[in-house]
């Protein structure tokens, strides 16, 4: 039985992972091809290299 009084616990890491999965699903559903490229996945998941660019992108001038 759940406690009374609204003592809900939120797992912020789990919520962030769920949001990222949703972002991937949306990107996959909008993709024209059969699969997302590794670069597109990095872009959707906001994976950045040390220079602040999306991983796999050409270096900034």
Secondary structure, 3 states (H helix, E strand, C coil): CCCCCCCCCCCHHHHHHHHHHHHHHHHHHHCCCCCCCHHHHHHHCCCECCCCCECCCCCCC
